[in-house]
Amino acid sequence: MAAISNEEINSIQKQANIVDIISSYINLEKKGSNYFGICPFHDDHNPSMSVSEEKGIFTCFVCHKTGNVFNFVQDFENISFIEAVKVVADKIGVSLSEGIHVVSKYDKHYEAMNLAIKFYQNNLRSKDGIEAKKYLQNRALSEDVIDEFEIGLAPNNDALSNLLLNKGFDENVLLDVGLINHGNKIYDIFKNRITFPIHNANGKPVGISARIYKQSDDAKYVNTKETVIFKKGEVLFNYHRAVSEARLKKKLIIVEGQMDAIRVYSCGVKNVVATMGTALTKEHIKLLSKLNVKVVLCMDNDSAGEMATIKNGEKLSEAGIETLVLRISGAKDPDEYLTSHDVSEFIDVVDHAVTFFDFKLNQLKKNKNFDKVDDVSAYVNSILSELSKCKDDILVDLTINKLVNDYGIDKNTLMNKVIKVENKPETVTKVEAKKRLKKDEKLYGLICYYMMNDTKYIRLYEQELAYLPNDEYNTLANDLLAFYIKYNYISIADFISYEVESDAYELAIRVIDEFIQNTLSDEEIIDVVNKVKDLANERKIKELKEKLKTTTDINEKLRINDEIVNLKKRMCVKWKK
């Protein structure tokens, strides 16, 4: 089957109204010529995302997310660019050409994993799965839940590897996804264990978590190791099922193990995911930030769970995600709690989760004797240390007032001890150099931005500059020139699609974000061009002077001096329209 072509991508983009597409995800309100809405990519409370129907782009003026309709869908749904093209095509009712499908170089890997899951499911339904099925039923998992989560049973042999190899799968593909291994012979990784499929955020099967169901000295769980399609630090178990309910409830519950997640989900609380025993990563945080919902941490009820709560809570809070903490009493985890409590009781406990800050304050009280002055002092100083990192001034003031009321400490004394951490100032030299660099880069950015908007500025660049004295911006400018030469027009939205796989893509997005509200006259742009010319000549003069120092040949010295003189003369002559 053929891959989707650039022509087809451009056609879909032209037919798709960016306002209509983004409106299917968030509410937009027209203000002037643009539309505005709550940005889904950060904790936004005031509409900070602008959508330009005319230019076909969106921009957030707070978190600086920028792009075209495909980029929005890609980031919102956490899918590939080509997958986003397919989603947009479906939304506007455009059918891709016959024989076209979204191509992934890992198609075979996903296919192998999917067949393995089905194979394990069928094995659970066979006579070999009677004991495993009974184990699951004893864990209060119904047939419907077993089917929905595609739970299966890996046989105690190498039947899977034999099946997949006989179906023509390449041995390397099966090795790459962690289904088989080989020593003297090829063998199955998972044997005689109940299997729980792991899916990525888009619902594609990427791995297996396999659990013992008989008394054994073996490890309780064996999980797929990191593979080409499975990055543990990017996956939250059950995310693809939980995401819609989380958006509806404005809340997402995070538990540790997949059995906890399955048990909670099976009781009708479907906005739940599991970390699978790992700490939250940067990728997890990014995924959660896009949801724009409260996160409820419900880690295991032990010391390790407490530590996990603190570590994960710190990461979530730093990312600006409102974080609550649920500590279950009388049970080691949610799974165990739900075996002896009604679902309504669990929901009530969730509804009464405390803020992460309150949780930390309660933790600081542990092992303190408040009849001892030293313990009170240590406790108060610990709170003040936490407050020094707090960005919420109201919370700081309320906490200080509580300390005043509880312990009779002077408020000014407490306020003076709340030290805000500030970065050390740079030296004057470094600051000045940074300011100069930023000023120069603004000129390069302006040229690139106007090149994106009108072909006359591309021609101006080609005729008067053809070079920017900054490698990063020079690459972007030349990419714009290449686009114009190839297609004989320019469009910001189309260029972003064209540039998506390029090294200059991120810079293009930053340039659009910075200058989208900028309006310069032709005369002002000409002035920018002249300034950039001077910068380019200054750089060249500097290089020539360095070369002059190392050159011994008298004729070469004369030639370099002449070149320097000519460059200086050029700097005195300004180009005019």
C-alpha positions in Angstrom: 0.0 0.0 0.0 1.2 3.5 -0.8 2.1 6.1 1.8 0.2 9.3 2.1 1.6 12.0 -0.3 2.5 15.6 0.3 -0.1 16.6 -2.2 -2.8 14.8 -0.3 -1.6 16.4 3.0 -1.8 19.8 1.5 -5.2 19.1 0.0 -6.6 18.0 3.4 -5.1 21.1 5.1 -6.7 23.5 2.6 -10.1 21.9 3.1 -9.9 21.8 6.9 -11.1 24.9 8.7 -8.7 25.2 11.7 -11.4 26.9 13.8 -13.9 24.1 13.2 -11.3 21.4 14.0 -10.0 23.0 17.2 -13.6 23.8 18.2 -14.2 20.1 18.3 -11.7 19.9 21.2 -12.0 23.2 23.0 -14.5 26.1 23.2 -13.5 29.1 21.0 -14.9 32.6 21.1 -14.4 35.2 18.4 -12.6 38.4 19.4 -11.8 40.7 16.5 -10.4 38.8 13.5 -9.2 35.8 15.6 -10.7 33.2 17.9 -9.6 32.6 21.5 -9.9 29.7 23.9 -8.5 28.0 27.0 -5.1 26.5 26.0 -5.2 22.7 26.6 -1.4 22.4 26.7 -0.9 24.2 30.1 -2.9 25.0 33.2 -4.8 27.9 31.6 -7.5 29.8 33.4 -7.8 32.8 31.1 -8.2 32.2 27.3 -4.6 32.5 26.1 -4.8 30.5 22.8 -5.4 32.5 19.6 -6.6 30.8 16.5 -6.2 32.6 13.1 -8.7 31.3 10.5 -7.0 33.4 7.9 -3.5 32.1 8.5 -4.5 28.6 9.5 -2.4 28.6 12.7 -2.9 28.6 16.5 -0.7 30.3 19.1 -0.7 30.3 22.9 0.7 33.5 24.3 1.6 31.8 27.6 3.1 28.3 26.9 4.1 29.3 23.3 2.6 26.3 21.6 2.2 27.2 17.9 1.4 25.3 14.7 -1.2 24.4 12.1 -4.3 22.2 12.4 -2.3 19.0 12.2 0.1 20.2 14.9 -2.8 20.9 17.3 -4.4 17.5 16.8 -1.0 15.8 17.0 -0.2 17.4 20.4 -3.7 17.2 21.8 -4.1 13.5 21.0 -0.4 12.7 21.4 -0.1 11.0 18.0 2.3 11.2 15.1 2.0 13.9 12.5 0.7 11.5 9.8 -1.8 10.1 12.2 -3.0 13.6 12.9 -3.5 14.1 9.1 -5.7 11.0 9.1 -7.7 12.3 12.1 -8.3 15.7 10.4 -9.3 13.9 7.1 -11.8 11.8 9.0 -13.2 14.9 10.7 -13.9 16.8 7.5 -15.2 13.7 5.7 -12.3 13.3 3.2 -11.4 9.8 2.2 -7.7 9.1 1.6 -6.9 7.8 -1.9 -7.5 4.1 -2.5 -4.6 2.1 -1.2 -3.4 4.9 1.1 -2.9 4.2 4.7 -1.0 5.8 7.5 2.4 4.1 7.3 4.5 3.4 10.3 7.8 1.7 10.2 6.6 -0.3 13.2 3.4 -1.5 11.6 4.6 -5.1 11.8 5.7 -4.7 15.4 2.2 -3.5 16.4 0.6 -6.3 14.4 2.8 -8.9 16.1 1.9 -7.6 19.5 -1.8 -7.5 18.7 -1.7 -11.2 17.5 0.2 -12.2 20.7 -2.6 -10.5 22.8 -5.3 -12.4 20.9 -3.4 -15.6 21.2 -3.1 -15.2 25.0 -6.8 -14.3 25.2 -7.8 -17.5 23.3 -5.5 -19.6 25.5 -7.2 -18.2 28.7 -10.6 -19.3 27.2 -9.3 -22.9 26.6 -9.2 -25.7 29.1 -5.6 -24.7 29.9 -6.9 -21.4 31.2 -9.5 -22.8 33.8 -7.2 -22.3 36.8 -6.1 -18.8 35.7 -9.7 -17.8 35.0 -10.7 -18.9 38.5 -7.9 -16.8 39.9 -9.2 -13.7 38.1 -12.7 -14.3 39.2 -11.5 -14.6 42.8 -10.0 -11.2 42.3 -13.5 -9.9 41.5 -12.8 -9.5 37.7 -15.9 -10.3 35.6 -15.9 -11.8 32.1 -16.7 -8.3 30.7 -13.7 -6.8 32.5 -11.4 -9.6 31.4 -12.5 -9.1 27.8 -12.3 -5.3 27.9 -8.8 -5.4 29.2 -7.8 -8.2 26.9 -6.5 -10.3 29.7 -5.0 -13.6 28.6 -2.7 -16.5 29.6 0.7 -17.3 28.3 1.1 -21.1 27.9 4.0 -22.9 29.5 5.6 -23.6 26.1 6.9 -21.8 23.0 3.6 -21.9 21.1 3.5 -18.2 20.5 6.9 -17.9 18.8 6.1 -20.9 16.6 2.8 -19.4 15.6 4.2 -16.0 14.7 7.2 -17.4 12.8 4.9 -19.7 10.8 2.7 -16.6 10.0 5.8 -15.1 8.3 6.9 -12.6 11.0 10.5 -11.7 10.9 12.4 -13.1 13.9 14.0 -9.6 14.4 10.6 -8.0 14.7 9.6 -10.5 17.4 12.9 -9.8 19.2 12.4 -6.1 18.8 9.0 -6.1 20.6 10.1 -8.4 23.4 7.9 -11.4 22.6 10.7 -13.9 22.1 14.3 -14.5 22.9 16.9 -17.0 21.8 19.8 -18.9 23.2 20.3 -22.4 21.8 16.8 -22.0 20.3 14.0 -19.4 20.0 11.7 -19.3 23.0 8.8 -17.3 24.3 9.5 -14.6 26.9 6.2 -15.0 28.8 5.3 -18.4 30.1 2.6 -19.7 32.4 1.5 -16.2 33.5 -1.6 -14.2 33.2 -1.0 -11.4 30.6 -2.2 -7.8 30.8 -1.6 -5.9 27.6 -0.1 -2.4 27.8 -1.2 0.2 25.3 0.3 3.6 24.5 -1.7 6.9 24.8 -3.3 6.2 21.3 -4.5 2.7 22.2 -1.8 0.8 20.3 -0.6 -2.4 22.0 3.1 -1.9 22.9 3.9 -4.4 25.7 2.8 -7.1 28.1 2.7 -7.2 31.9 2.6 -10.9 33.0 1.7 -12.1 36.5 2.0 -15.4 38.3 -1.3 -16.9 39.4 0.1 -19.9 41.3 2.3 -20.1 44.4 5.8 -19.6 43.2 9.2 -18.2 44.1 9.3 -16.4 40.7 9.0 -12.6 40.5 5.3 -11.6 40.8 5.4 -9.6 37.6 7.5 -9.9 34.4 7.1 -6.9 32.1 8.2 -6.2 28.6 11.5 -4.4 28.6 12.0 -1.2 26.7 11.6 -1.8 23.0 11.3 0.2 19.8 7.6 0.6 20.5 7.5 0.5 24.3 9.1 3.2 26.4 8.0 2.7 30.0 8.6 6.3 30.9 6.1 7.4 28.3 3.2 5.0 29.1 0.6 5.2 31.8 -1.5 1.9 32.0 -5.1 2.4 30.9 -4.6 6.0 29.8 -6.3 5.5 26.4 -9.4 4.3 28.2 -9.4 6.8 31.0 -8.7 10.0 29.1 -12.3 10.8 28.0 -13.7 10.2 31.5 -10.9 12.2 33.1 -11.8 15.2 30.9 -15.5 14.8 31.8 -14.8 14.5 35.5 -12.0 17.1 35.4 -10.0 14.6 37.5 -7.6 11.7 36.9 -6.7 9.1 39.6 -3.2 7.7 39.5 -2.5 4.4 41.2 0.6 2.2 41.3 -0.2 -1.2 39.8 -2.3 -2.3 36.9 -4.4 -4.6 39.1 -5.4 -1.5 41.1 -6.3 0.4 38.0 -8.3 -2.6 36.6 -10.1 -3.1 39.9 -11.0 0.6 40.3 -12.1 0.8 36.6 -14.2 -2.3 36.9 -16.2 -0.7 39.7 -17.2 2.1 37.4 -14.5 4.7 38.3 -13.0 4.9 34.9 -10.8 8.0 35.2 -7.9 5.9 36.6 -4.4 5.1 35.3 -1.4 3.2 36.8 2.3 4.1 36.8 3.2 0.4 36.8 5.4 1.0 39.8 7.6 3.7 38.3 8.0 7.3 39.3 6.3 9.9 37.0 8.7 11.0 34.2 8.9 14.2 32.2 7.0 12.5 29.4 4.2 11.4 31.8 4.0 15.0 33.1 3.7 16.3 29.5 0.9 13.9 28.9 -1.0 14.9 32.1 -0.5 18.6 31.4 -2.4 18.3 28.2 -5.4 17.0 30.0 -5.8 20.2 32.1 -7.4 18.2 35.0 -6.7 17.7 38.7 -4.5 14.7 39.5 -5.3 12.5 42.5 -2.3 10.5 43.7 -3.4 7.2 45.3 -0.2 5.3 45.9 0.2 2.2 48.0 -0.3 2.5 51.8 3.3 1.9 52.9 6.5 3.9 53.3 7.5 3.4 49.7 4.0 4.7 48.6 4.5 7.8 50.8 7.9 8.4 49.2 6.3 7.9 45.7 3.6 10.4 46.6 6.1 13.1 47.6 8.3 12.6 44.6 5.4 12.5 42.1 3.6 15.3 43.8 6.6 17.6 43.6 6.9 16.9 39.9 3.2 17.6 39.3 3.2 20.8 41.3 6.3 22.1 39.6 4.5 21.6 36.3 1.6 23.6 37.5 -0.8 20.6 37.8 -3.3 20.8 40.7 -2.5 17.8 42.8 -4.5 16.0 45.4 -3.5 13.1 47.6 -5.6 10.1 48.6 -4.2 7.9 51.4 -6.3 4.8 51.9 -6.6 3.5 55.4 -7.1 -0.1 56.4 -5.8 -1.5 53.1 -2.5 -1.7 51.3 -3.8 -0.5 48.0 -7.1 0.3 46.1 -7.5 -3.3 45.0 -7.5 -4.5 48.6 -9.7 -1.6 49.7 -12.4 -2.4 47.2 -12.6 -6.1 48.3 -14.0 -4.9 51.7 -15.6 -1.6 50.9 -18.4 -0.4 48.6 -17.6 1.6 45.5 -19.5 4.6 47.0 -17.1 4.6 50.0 -14.1 4.7 47.6 -15.7 7.6 45.6 -16.3 9.4 48.9 -12.6 9.0 49.9 -11.6 10.3 46.5 -13.8 13.3 46.9 -12.2 14.1 50.2 -8.6 13.9 49.0 -6.4 16.6 50.5 -4.1 19.0 48.6 -0.6 17.9 48.1 0.6 20.9 50.2 -1.6 19.7 53.1 -0.3 16.2 52.7 3.3 17.5 53.0 2.4 19.5 56.1 0.9 16.4 57.7 4.1 14.4 56.8 6.2 17.0 58.6 4.3 16.4 61.8 5.3 12.8 61.9 7.6 11.7 64.8 7.3 15.2 66.4 6.6 15.8 70.1 4.9 19.2 70.2 5.5 19.5 73.9 9.2 19.9 73.0 10.3 23.3 71.8 13.0 21.8 69.5 10.4 19.7 67.7 8.1 22.7 67.3 10.9 24.8 65.9 12.0 22.0 63.5 8.4 21.6 62.3 7.9 25.4 61.8 11.2 25.7 60.0 10.3 22.8 57.7 7.0 24.5 56.8 8.8 27.8 56.1 11.2 25.9 53.9 8.3 24.5 51.9 6.6 27.9 51.7 9.8 29.4 50.2 9.2 27.2 47.2 5.5 28.0 47.0 4.3 30.3 44.2 0.8 30.8 45.6 1.0 34.0 47.8 -2.5 33.4 49.2 -1.5 29.9 50.4 1.7 31.3 51.9 -0.3 34.0 53.9 -2.9 31.5 55.1 -0.3 29.0 56.3 1.6 31.8 58.1 -1.5 32.9 59.8 -2.2 29.4 60.9 1.3 29.1 62.4 0.7 32.4 64.2 -2.6 31.1 65.7 -1.3 27.6 66.5 2.0 28.6 68.1 1.8 32.3 68.9 4.9 33.2 66.8 5.2 36.8 65.5 4.0 37.0 61.9 6.9 39.3 60.8 9.4 36.8 62.2 7.8 34.0 60.1 7.5 36.2 56.9 11.1 37.2 57.2 12.2 33.6 57.3 10.3 32.7 54.1 13.2 33.2 51.7 12.3 33.2 48.0 15.0 31.4 46.0 16.5 33.7 43.3 19.0 33.0 40.7 22.4 34.7 41.1 22.8 37.7 38.8 25.0 37.2 35.8 28.1 39.4 35.5 27.7 42.6 33.5 29.7 41.3 30.7 27.6 38.2 30.3 24.3 40.2 30.6 25.5 42.6 27.9 26.6 39.8 25.6 23.3 38.1 26.1 21.3 41.3 25.3 23.3 41.8 22.2 22.8 38.3 21.0 19.0 38.5 21.7 18.8 41.8 19.8 20.7 40.3 16.8 18.5 37.2 16.8 15.4 39.3 16.8 16.5 40.8 13.5 17.0 37.3 12.0 13.7 36.2 13.4 11.9 39.2 11.8 13.3 38.4 8.4 12.3 34.8 8.6 8.8 35.7 9.8 8.2 38.1 7.0 9.6 35.5 4.5 6.9 33.1 5.8 4.1 35.7 5.1 4.9 37.1 1.6 7.0 35.9 -1.3 8.3 39.5 -1.9 10.3 39.2 1.3 11.7 35.8 0.1 12.8 37.5 -3.1 14.3 40.4 -1.0 16.2 37.9 1.1 17.5 36.1 -2.0 18.6 39.4 -3.8 20.0 41.4 -0.8 21.2 38.9 1.8 21.2 35.2 0.8 22.8 34.5 4.1 22.1 35.2 7.9 25.1 35.3 10.2 23.6 32.7 12.5 23.6 29.0 11.5 20.2 28.2 13.0 18.3 31.2 11.4 20.3 30.8 8.2 19.0 27.2 7.9 15.4 28.4 8.4 15.7 31.2 5.9 17.2 28.9 3.3 14.4 26.3 4.0 11.9 29.1 3.2 13.7 29.9 0.0 13.7 26.2 -1.0 10.0 25.9 -0.3 9.3 29.0 -2.5 11.5 27.7 -5.3 9.8 24.3 -5.2 6.1 25.4 -4.9 6.2 29.0 -6.1 4.1 30.4 -3.2 4.4 30.7 0.6 1.9 30.0 3.4 2.8 29.7 7.1 0.5 26.7 7.7 1.8 24.8 4.6 5.4 25.7 5.4 5.0 24.3 9.0 3.8 21.0 7.5 6.7 21.0 5.0 9.2 21.7 7.8 7.8 19.2 10.4 10.7 16.7 10.0 13.3 19.4 9.7 15.9 20.5 12.3 14.5 24.0 11.8 10.9 23.1 12.7 11.1 24.2 16.4 12.8 27.5 15.4 10.0 28.2 12.9 7.4 27.7 15.6 9.3 30.0 18.0 9.6 32.7 15.3 5.8 32.5 14.5 5.0 32.7 18.2 7.3 35.7 18.8 6.3 37.8 15.8 2.7 36.9 14.9 1.4 40.2 16.2 4.2 42.2 14.6 3.4 44.7 11.8 6.3 46.5 10.1 6.2 48.8 7.1 8.3 48.0 4.0 10.7 50.8 5.0 11.1 49.3 8.5 11.9 45.9 7.0 14.4 47.4 4.6 16.1 48.9 7.8 16.2 45.4 9.3 17.8 44.1 6.1 20.5 46.8 6.3 21.2 46.0 9.9 21.6 42.3 9.1 23.9 43.2 6.3 26.1 45.1 8.7 26.1 42.2 11.1 27.1 39.8 8.4 29.9 42.2 7.3 31.0 42.7 10.9 31.3 38.9 11.3 33.2 38.6 8.0 35.6 41.5 9.0 36.2 39.8 12.4 37.1 36.5 10.6 39.4 38.3 8.2 41.2 40.1 11.0 41.8 36.8 12.7 43.1 35.4 9.5 45.4 38.4 9.1 47.1 37.6 12.4 48.2 34.2 11.2 49.1 35.0 7.6 52.8 35.5 6.7 52.4 35.9 3.0 52.7 39.7 2.2 50.4 39.4 -0.9 47.7 37.6 1.1 47.9 40.3 3.8 47.4 43.0 1.2 44.4 41.1 -0.3 42.8 40.6 3.1 43.3 44.3 4.0 41.6 45.3 0.7 38.7 43.0 1.4 38.3 44.5 4.9 38.3 48.1 3.5 35.7 47.1 0.9 33.4 45.6 3.5 33.7 48.7 5.7 32.7 50.8 2.7 29.7 48.6 2.0 28.6 49.1 5.6 28.4 52.9 5.0 26.1 52.4 1.9 22.6 51.5 2.9 20.2 49.8 0.4 17.0 51.6 -0.4 13.9 50.5 -2.1 
